[in-house]
Amino acid sequence: MSEFERILKTEYSENFDNLRKNRMVMSYYKYGLVKENYGNKLVNSIKTLEERLELYKQTGNTEYLLDVANQAMIEFMYPQHPKPYFEATDSDKSPGLAGMSINELKAFDDDWS
């Protein structure tokens, strides 16, 4: 097993991806082609993403997280943001995490040892 595969075994969810993909197929039949709906700006992916995130916060239903991920993917495919671009960023441009990661806690602990 490669290092990449070893890491993804604990850091990635194939189940999440499978459930997400299933919903994309169902949406194809329910709403029509993504390209037509979002490419023609008939549906607002950012607003839809935000609404699903709020529903998750209110209910705890993780199905809404699948919708959030799908809407993010659709926004990536057919951006509606006025100035979309992709730039891989380093840590210095990252907003970081809300909270403190285990590695930050370990480093903090090491500094006080």
C-alpha angles and dihedrals in degrees: 000000000000122000088248092055092044092054094046090052089074102018101052138051118220087179090060090050093048093049090046092051091049089057091051090056092048090049090052089062095037101045108011132238118354089219092058097042099043101020088058091041093239089135126039108227096189094052091044090051091050092048092052092048090053090050089052091050090050099043110020089227103151091203086080089061088060088054091049091053092047092049090049089051091048091050087052091051098042107018119205095179108111093236109025120175139150122233123163105228134205125224092272090068096039119104087219126215130312099246132010123300124226090251091053090049091050091049090047090050091048090052090056096044 
